[in-house]
Amino acid sequence: MPQSVVLNSIEAAGFDVDVTCWFKWNHDVYRWKFQQSWEL
């Protein structure tokens, strides 16, 4: 699969292309769009 497709998918899901910005917990990965959707 072309790298551009992977990077576009990562960005479309709301993740930063820099994986060091991701919060990983067990098998789950969270990013700001996930956190926004769960704000009270």
N, CA, C and O atoms as CSV, one atom per row, in Angstrom:
chain,resi,resn,atom,element,x,y,z
A,1,MET,N,N,0.848,-1.160,0.000
A,1,MET,CA,C,0.000,0.000,0.000
A,1,MET,C,C,0.906,1.238,0.000
A,1,MET,O,O,1.893,1.276,0.734
A,2,PRO,N,N,0.585,2.234,-0.802
A,2,PRO,CA,C,1.411,3.441,-0.845
A,2,PRO,C,C,1.415,4.174,0.504
A,2,PRO,O,O,0.405,4.222,1.206
A,3,GLN,N,N,2.554,4.733,0.840
A,3,GLN,CA,C,2.676,5.453,2.107
A,3,GLN,C,C,1.699,6.622,2.173
A,3,GLN,O,O,1.205,6.948,3.253
A,4,SER,N,N,1.414,7.254,1.045
A,4,SER,CA,C,0.486,8.385,1.034
A,4,SER,C,C,-0.911,7.965,1.476
A,4,SER,O,O,-1.608,8.734,2.139
A,5,VAL,N,N,-1.324,6.757,1.118
A,5,VAL,CA,C,-2.631,6.245,1.539
A,5,VAL,C,C,-2.657,6.045,3.050
A,5,VAL,O,O,-3.634,6.394,3.713
A,6,VAL,N,N,-1.589,5.487,3.584
A,6,VAL,CA,C,-1.497,5.265,5.027
A,6,VAL,C,C,-1.529,6.595,5.766
A,6,VAL,O,O,-2.274,6.750,6.734
A,7,LEU,N,N,-0.729,7.553,5.320
A,7,LEU,CA,C,-0.677,8.856,5.981
A,7,LEU,C,C,-2.006,9.591,5.885
A,7,LEU,O,O,-2.418,10.235,6.849
A,8,ASN,N,N,-2.683,9.510,4.749
A,8,ASN,CA,C,-3.999,10.138,4.605
A,8,ASN,C,C,-5.016,9.496,5.537
A,8,ASN,O,O,-5.859,10.191,6.105
A,9,SER,N,N,-4.948,8.188,5.700
A,9,SER,CA,C,-5.861,7.488,6.601
A,9,SER,C,C,-5.602,7.877,8.051
A,9,SER,O,O,-6.539,8.065,8.828
A,10,ILE,N,N,-4.344,7.996,8.407
A,10,ILE,CA,C,-3.985,8.411,9.768
A,10,ILE,C,C,-4.532,9.805,10.047
A,10,ILE,O,O,-5.125,10.047,11.098
A,11,GLU,N,N,-4.331,10.714,9.107
A,11,GLU,CA,C,-4.805,12.085,9.281
A,11,GLU,C,C,-6.328,12.147,9.311
A,11,GLU,O,O,-6.897,12.884,10.115
A,12,ALA,N,N,-6.992,11.391,8.454
A,12,ALA,CA,C,-8.454,11.387,8.413
A,12,ALA,C,C,-9.056,10.862,9.709
A,12,ALA,O,O,-10.159,11.254,10.090
A,13,ALA,N,N,-8.336,9.982,10.382
A,13,ALA,CA,C,-8.815,9.439,11.654
A,13,ALA,C,C,-8.547,10.394,12.814
A,13,ALA,O,O,-8.948,10.126,13.947
A,14,GLY,N,N,-7.872,11.503,12.534
A,14,GLY,CA,C,-7.615,12.489,13.574
A,14,GLY,C,C,-6.305,12.312,14.301
A,14,GLY,O,O,-6.063,12.958,15.320
A,15,PHE,N,N,-5.460,11.445,13.789
A,15,PHE,CA,C,-4.166,11.208,14.411
A,15,PHE,C,C,-3.106,12.101,13.786
A,15,PHE,O,O,-3.179,12.444,12.606
A,16,ASP,N,N,-2.129,12.467,14.587
A,16,ASP,CA,C,-0.974,13.193,14.094
A,16,ASP,C,C,-0.077,12.192,13.372
A,16,ASP,O,O,0.023,11.040,13.792
A,17,VAL,N,N,0.568,12.610,12.306
A,17,VAL,CA,C,1.482,11.694,11.616
A,17,VAL,C,C,2.698,11.377,12.480
A,17,VAL,O,O,3.405,10.401,12.231
A,18,ASP,N,N,2.936,12.195,13.487
A,18,ASP,CA,C,4.011,11.946,14.454
A,18,ASP,C,C,3.469,11.022,15.540
A,18,ASP,O,O,2.708,11.460,16.403
A,19,VAL,N,N,3.852,9.759,15.504
A,19,VAL,CA,C,3.294,8.777,16.443
A,19,VAL,C,C,3.661,9.056,17.889
A,19,VAL,O,O,3.042,8.495,18.794
A,20,THR,N,N,4.650,9.907,18.133
A,20,THR,CA,C,4.994,10.236,19.517
A,20,THR,C,C,3.928,11.114,20.162
A,20,THR,O,O,3.938,11.299,21.379
A,21,CYS,N,N,3.009,11.659,19.365
A,21,CYS,CA,C,1.914,12.475,19.891
A,21,CYS,C,C,0.709,11.622,20.278
A,21,CYS,O,O,-0.263,12.143,20.825
A,22,TRP,N,N,0.759,10.344,20.008
A,22,TRP,CA,C,-0.366,9.467,20.305
A,22,TRP,C,C,-0.300,8.989,21.742
A,22,TRP,O,O,0.783,8.842,22.309
A,23,PHE,N,N,-1.461,8.750,22.327
A,23,PHE,CA,C,-1.549,8.137,23.646
A,23,PHE,C,C,-1.990,6.698,23.440
A,23,PHE,O,O,-3.082,6.446,22.931
A,24,LYS,N,N,-1.151,5.763,23.830
A,24,LYS,CA,C,-1.459,4.345,23.622
A,24,LYS,C,C,-1.734,3.688,24.960
A,24,LYS,O,O,-1.005,3.896,25.930
A,25,TRP,N,N,-2.796,2.891,25.003
A,25,TRP,CA,C,-3.140,2.157,26.216
A,25,TRP,C,C,-3.556,0.757,25.801
A,25,TRP,O,O,-4.578,0.578,25.139
A,26,ASN,N,N,-2.772,-0.226,26.185
A,26,ASN,CA,C,-3.006,-1.611,25.758
A,26,ASN,C,C,-3.101,-1.665,24.237
A,26,ASN,O,O,-2.133,-1.339,23.549
A,27,HIS,N,N,-4.239,-2.067,23.705
A,27,HIS,CA,C,-4.395,-2.168,22.250
A,27,HIS,C,C,-5.100,-0.957,21.666
A,27,HIS,O,O,-5.338,-0.901,20.459
A,28,ASP,N,N,-5.437,0.011,22.504
A,28,ASP,CA,C,-6.186,1.177,22.051
A,28,ASP,C,C,-5.251,2.365,21.850
A,28,ASP,O,O,-4.266,2.528,22.571
A,29,VAL,N,N,-5.573,3.178,20.874
A,29,VAL,CA,C,-4.808,4.386,20.607
A,29,VAL,C,C,-5.795,5.545,20.590
A,29,VAL,O,O,-6.839,5.480,19.941
A,30,TYR,N,N,-5.450,6.605,21.313
A,30,TYR,CA,C,-6.345,7.751,21.422
A,30,TYR,C,C,-5.659,9.000,20.891
A,30,TYR,O,O,-4.439,9.137,20.977
A,31,ARG,N,N,-6.438,9.888,20.354
A,31,ARG,CA,C,-5.924,11.160,19.862
A,31,ARG,C,C,-6.940,12.234,20.196
A,31,ARG,O,O,-7.981,11.937,20.783
A,32,TRP,N,N,-6.662,13.460,19.838
A,32,TRP,CA,C,-7.474,14.587,20.277
A,32,TRP,C,C,-8.928,14.503,19.837
A,32,TRP,O,O,-9.804,14.945,20.580
A,33,LYS,N,N,-9.223,13.958,18.665
A,33,LYS,CA,C,-10.629,13.866,18.242
A,33,LYS,C,C,-11.395,12.888,19.127
A,33,LYS,O,O,-12.567,13.114,19.429
A,34,PHE,N,N,-10.751,11.816,19.540
A,34,PHE,CA,C,-11.375,10.876,20.463
A,34,PHE,C,C,-11.625,11.565,21.794
A,34,PHE,O,O,-12.708,11.440,22.366
A,35,GLN,N,N,-10.641,12.282,22.285
A,35,GLN,CA,C,-10.775,12.968,23.565
A,35,GLN,C,C,-11.856,14.034,23.495
A,35,GLN,O,O,-12.607,14.203,24.455
A,36,GLN,N,N,-11.956,14.757,22.387
A,36,GLN,CA,C,-12.993,15.774,22.217
A,36,GLN,C,C,-14.379,15.155,22.281
A,36,GLN,O,O,-15.288,15.732,22.877
A,37,SER,N,N,-14.548,14.005,21.685
A,37,SER,CA,C,-15.870,13.387,21.632
A,37,SER,C,C,-16.325,12.902,22.999
A,37,SER,O,O,-17.516,12.666,23.198
A,38,TRP,N,N,-15.398,12.747,23.954
A,38,TRP,CA,C,-15.751,12.267,25.284
A,38,TRP,C,C,-15.717,13.362,26.345
A,38,TRP,O,O,-15.879,13.077,27.532
A,39,GLU,N,N,-15.509,14.613,25.932
A,39,GLU,CA,C,-15.521,15.703,26.904
A,39,GLU,C,C,-16.939,15.916,27.414
A,39,GLU,O,O,-17.912,15.791,26.671
A,40,LEU,N,N,-17.031,16.239,28.685
A,40,LEU,CA,C,-18.354,16.502,29.279
A,40,LEU,C,C,-18.797,17.906,29.004
A,40,LEU,O,O,-19.883,18.305,29.425
